[in-house]
Amino acid sequence: MNAPLHKLLVGGAVRDLQLGLVPADRDWLVLGETDASMRARGFKRVGKQFQSYLHPTTGEEYALPRGFSDAEEQAGHDEVHADLAARDLTINAMALTDDQMLIDPFGGQNDLADKVLRHVSPRFADDPLRVMRVVRFAGQLGFSVAPETAALCQQICRDGRFDEVPGERIERDWTRAVQRPYIPHMLSALHSTGAGASLFDWADGPPASVEQALRRAQLAELPSEQLTAVCFSAVADQDIGAISKRLGLNDRTTRLAKLVHPTLTLFRKRELESGDVLHFAELVDGFRQSSVMIPALNVCAVLAETLGAGVSAIRERRLAIEDAIVAAAACDTAALRGQGLSGVQLGRGLRQLRKQAVAASLATRTGK
C-alpha cells in the first residue's frame, strides 16, 4: 500500500484563498516523489516542460518541484522554495501545507494586500507570454503593476521576445483578459507593460473611447469575440489583418473586427440609404445562417453610444437596419427564373429586388 502523498497546495488556489475567494481549481506540489513513483500511483503525466500529473480520481493537477529531475535529491524546504522561485508573480508563489501553514518566501501576501503584481525573479523573462499574464491578472484582480515588473515587461517587448510568442498562446490570455471585470486596470497594464504597443500599435496607450466602450460592452454581456472587436474601433483598417494575426484571432473574430468601421458608419449617417444597407448586408452575409450581422450590430451599437448617440436613436437605427435586411432576405428568385434569368443575370436581378425591398422597408419606418 502506498504511503500518503506529501503535498502542498500552490499557485492560484492559495492566492484565491488569501483573497477570500473560492478557487476555481487546485494545483498541488508533491514532495519526495519521482516520475516513476507518480506513474506507479496511477497518475497520468501531462506536463512537457514541467513534471505535472493528473490525479487518477479527482483530475486535479499534481507536480513535482520545478528544476529537479529527481525530487528525492533535495530536502523538502529547498524543493518548495525552488519551485516557488520559478513562478511568475509573488501572488502566485505561495504554498499552503495540510495544517494551513502559509509558505510565502517572496512577499506575496503583502503584495495581495497592496494590490500589486510583482515578478518573483529575473526568471520571469524565461517565458515572454508572462507579459500577457500580467495584463490578465490586472484585469482579473484590479491590481496595478509594480514599476520594476512593468520595466521588465517593457524590456521583453523591446527585445522582440514578446513578438515571438505564437498567436495561439497570446489569444488564450487575451480572450480571458478582455472578459475580466477591471477594464481600466487591464488597459493600464496593457500600456505599462508595453504589450499594447506590441499588439495594437498603441504607443501612447489605449484610447479613452476603448475603455468606455469595453465597459458598456461588458454591461451588455457581449461575448469575448465582440469585446475584442470593440478594441478594433481604435485600429486603422489597413492594420486590422496584421493585428488579428498577432493576437491569434480566428477567422470569424477577424472578420468581425474588419466590419467594425463600415458598420459604425451606418450608425453615424444622418439618413440610411438603401444602397448602403444592402452593401452592409452583403458584407456581413446577412442572407445566410453564418451571418455576423448581429455581432457587428451589437459591437457598433455600443460604440455609437460611447460616441454620444442616444440610446433610443441607436435602437431605432438598429431596428431599421435589421428590418430592411429581413425584408431583402425574403426576396424570392422564382419570378426571376420565370422570366428566363439565370447565372449572372439572375444574381443582378435578385440584388435589384433586394435593394427595392430595403428601400421600401426604410420608407415604411421613416414615413417617406
VENURVEN-V608295 format. One record per backbone hydrogen bond with DSSP energy under -1.0 kcal/mol. NH is the residue of the N-H (numbers start at 0). CO is the residue of the C=O. E is the energy in kcal/mol with one decimal. If there is no record, write none. Layout:
BEGIN
nh:NH co:CO e:E
nh:NH co:CO e:E
END
This chain:
BEGIN
nh:7 co:28 e:-2.3
nh:8 co:95 e:-2.4
nh:9 co:26 e:-2.4
nh:10 co:93 e:-1.2
nh:14 co:10 e:-1.9
nh:15 co:11 e:-2.8
nh:16 co:12 e:-2.2
nh:17 co:13 e:-2.3
nh:18 co:14 e:-1.3
nh:19 co:16 e:-1.3
nh:20 co:15 e:-3.2
nh:27 co:60 e:-2.5
nh:28 co:7 e:-3.1
nh:29 co:62 e:-3.0
nh:30 co:5 e:-3.1
nh:37 co:33 e:-2.3
nh:38 co:34 e:-2.1
nh:39 co:35 e:-2.0
nh:40 co:36 e:-1.2
nh:41 co:38 e:-1.5
nh:42 co:37 e:-2.1
nh:43 co:53 e:-1.7
nh:45 co:51 e:-2.6
nh:46 co:51 e:-1.5
nh:51 co:49 e:-1.5
nh:52 co:61 e:-3.4
nh:53 co:43 e:-2.5
nh:54 co:59 e:-2.6
nh:58 co:54 e:-1.1
nh:61 co:52 e:-3.2
nh:62 co:27 e:-2.2
nh:63 co:50 e:-2.4
nh:67 co:64 e:-1.1
nh:72 co:69 e:-1.9
nh:73 co:70 e:-1.0
nh:78 co:74 e:-2.2
nh:79 co:75 e:-2.1
nh:80 co:76 e:-2.5
nh:81 co:77 e:-2.6
nh:82 co:78 e:-2.4
nh:83 co:79 e:-2.6
nh:84 co:80 e:-2.2
nh:86 co:83 e:-1.4
nh:89 co:117 e:-2.8
nh:91 co:88 e:-1.6
nh:92 co:89 e:-1.3
nh:94 co:102 e:-2.3
nh:95 co:8 e:-2.6
nh:96 co:100 e:-2.2
nh:99 co:96 e:-2.0
nh:102 co:94 e:-3.3
nh:110 co:106 e:-2.0
nh:111 co:107 e:-2.1
nh:112 co:108 e:-2.0
nh:113 co:109 e:-2.2
nh:115 co:110 e:-2.5
nh:116 co:143 e:-2.6
nh:119 co:87 e:-1.9
nh:123 co:120 e:-2.2
nh:124 co:121 e:-1.8
nh:125 co:122 e:-2.1
nh:126 co:123 e:-1.2
nh:129 co:126 e:-2.2
nh:130 co:127 e:-1.7
nh:131 co:128 e:-1.2
nh:132 co:128 e:-1.4
nh:133 co:129 e:-2.0
nh:134 co:130 e:-1.6
nh:135 co:131 e:-2.5
nh:136 co:132 e:-2.8
nh:137 co:133 e:-2.1
nh:138 co:134 e:-1.8
nh:139 co:135 e:-2.1
nh:140 co:136 e:-2.7
nh:141 co:137 e:-1.9
nh:143 co:114 e:-2.3
nh:145 co:116 e:-2.7
nh:149 co:145 e:-2.8
nh:150 co:146 e:-2.4
nh:151 co:147 e:-1.7
nh:152 co:148 e:-2.5
nh:153 co:149 e:-2.5
nh:154 co:150 e:-2.0
nh:155 co:151 e:-2.2
nh:156 co:152 e:-2.1
nh:157 co:153 e:-3.0
nh:158 co:154 e:-2.4
nh:159 co:156 e:-1.2
nh:160 co:155 e:-1.3
nh:161 co:155 e:-1.2
nh:164 co:161 e:-1.4
nh:168 co:165 e:-1.1
nh:169 co:165 e:-1.7
nh:170 co:166 e:-2.9
nh:171 co:167 e:-1.2
nh:172 co:168 e:-1.3
nh:173 co:169 e:-2.9
nh:174 co:170 e:-2.9
nh:175 co:171 e:-1.2
nh:176 co:172 e:-2.6
nh:177 co:173 e:-2.6
nh:179 co:176 e:-1.3
nh:181 co:138 e:-2.6
nh:182 co:180 e:-1.4
nh:185 co:181 e:-2.3
nh:186 co:182 e:-2.7
nh:187 co:183 e:-2.2
nh:188 co:184 e:-2.3
nh:189 co:185 e:-2.2
nh:190 co:186 e:-1.7
nh:191 co:187 e:-3.0
nh:192 co:188 e:-2.1
nh:195 co:189 e:-3.5
nh:197 co:193 e:-1.8
nh:198 co:194 e:-3.0
nh:199 co:195 e:-2.3
nh:201 co:195 e:-1.7
nh:202 co:200 e:-1.4
nh:204 co:201 e:-1.5
nh:209 co:206 e:-1.1
nh:210 co:206 e:-1.2
nh:211 co:207 e:-2.2
nh:212 co:208 e:-2.4
nh:213 co:209 e:-2.7
nh:214 co:210 e:-2.0
nh:215 co:211 e:-2.0
nh:216 co:212 e:-2.8
nh:217 co:213 e:-2.5
nh:218 co:214 e:-2.1
nh:219 co:215 e:-1.8
nh:220 co:217 e:-1.5
nh:221 co:216 e:-2.3
nh:226 co:222 e:-2.0
nh:227 co:223 e:-2.6
nh:228 co:224 e:-1.7
nh:229 co:225 e:-1.7
nh:230 co:226 e:-1.1
nh:232 co:229 e:-1.7
nh:233 co:230 e:-1.5
nh:234 co:231 e:-1.5
nh:238 co:235 e:-1.8
nh:239 co:236 e:-1.1
nh:242 co:238 e:-2.3
nh:243 co:239 e:-2.6
nh:244 co:240 e:-2.0
nh:245 co:241 e:-2.2
nh:246 co:242 e:-2.2
nh:248 co:243 e:-2.4
nh:253 co:249 e:-2.3
nh:254 co:250 e:-2.5
nh:255 co:251 e:-2.3
nh:256 co:252 e:-2.4
nh:257 co:253 e:-2.0
nh:262 co:258 e:-2.3
nh:263 co:259 e:-2.6
nh:264 co:260 e:-1.7
nh:266 co:262 e:-1.1
nh:267 co:263 e:-1.2
nh:276 co:272 e:-2.1
nh:277 co:273 e:-2.5
nh:278 co:274 e:-2.3
nh:279 co:275 e:-2.2
nh:280 co:276 e:-2.5
nh:281 co:277 e:-2.1
nh:282 co:278 e:-2.0
nh:283 co:279 e:-2.2
nh:285 co:280 e:-3.5
nh:287 co:284 e:-2.0
nh:290 co:287 e:-1.2
nh:291 co:283 e:-1.8
nh:295 co:291 e:-2.3
nh:296 co:292 e:-2.6
nh:297 co:293 e:-2.7
nh:298 co:294 e:-2.4
nh:299 co:295 e:-2.2
nh:300 co:296 e:-2.1
nh:301 co:297 e:-1.6
nh:302 co:298 e:-2.1
nh:303 co:299 e:-2.6
nh:304 co:300 e:-1.9
nh:305 co:301 e:-2.0
nh:306 co:302 e:-1.9
nh:307 co:304 e:-1.3
nh:308 co:303 e:-2.3
nh:313 co:309 e:-2.3
nh:314 co:310 e:-2.4
nh:315 co:311 e:-2.3
nh:316 co:312 e:-2.4
nh:317 co:313 e:-2.6
nh:318 co:314 e:-2.4
nh:319 co:315 e:-2.1
nh:320 co:316 e:-2.1
nh:321 co:317 e:-2.7
nh:322 co:318 e:-2.9
nh:323 co:319 e:-1.9
nh:324 co:320 e:-2.0
nh:325 co:321 e:-2.4
nh:326 co:322 e:-2.3
nh:327 co:323 e:-2.0
nh:328 co:324 e:-2.4
nh:329 co:325 e:-1.1
nh:330 co:327 e:-1.4
nh:336 co:332 e:-2.7
nh:337 co:333 e:-2.2
nh:339 co:336 e:-1.9
nh:340 co:335 e:-2.0
nh:344 co:341 e:-1.1
nh:346 co:342 e:-2.0
nh:347 co:343 e:-2.4
nh:348 co:344 e:-2.4
nh:349 co:345 e:-2.5
nh:350 co:346 e:-2.1
nh:351 co:347 e:-2.1
nh:352 co:348 e:-2.2
nh:353 co:349 e:-2.5
nh:354 co:350 e:-2.4
nh:355 co:351 e:-2.1
nh:356 co:352 e:-2.3
nh:357 co:353 e:-2.5
nh:358 co:354 e:-2.4
nh:359 co:355 e:-2.4
nh:360 co:356 e:-2.2
nh:361 co:357 e:-2.6
nh:362 co:358 e:-2.3
nh:363 co:359 e:-1.9
nh:364 co:360 e:-1.5
nh:365 co:361 e:-2.0
nh:366 co:362 e:-2.0
END
